[in-house]
C-alpha cells in the first residue's frame, strides 16, 4: 500500500473502538446533522456482519423496527460515529448471520456468551 495513504489512515484511526464480533448486541451512537444543528442518535441492534480490515473495517447492524427489518452499515473509524456500547456478547458459530433475516421473534434469539 502507498505509504502516504497509510500515514493518512493512521492519523484518522480511532483508538477507543471496542472489540465487537458478529452476534453481539450493540448500541451505536451516530452524529446526525439537521440543518445547522447536530445531535446524537442511537441505533441498537445485533451485528450480523463484520467486514474489511484496518481503517476500512465496517459492521452491519440489524434491528427490527415496527415489524420491518432495518440494517445499517457503519464504518468503525468514521468521525460520525461517536461511541459504540456493547450491551451483550452473543455466542454464535458463524461469521455472517444472514439467517436472522428470515427469522422473527423467539427464533431470532442469540444465546449470550458466558464469561468466567
Secondary structure by P-SEA (a helix, b strand, c coil): ccaaaaaaaaaacccccccccccbbbbbbbbbbcccbbbbbbbbbcccccccccccbbbbbbbbcccbbbbbbbcccccccccccccbbbbcccccccccccccccccbbbbbbcc
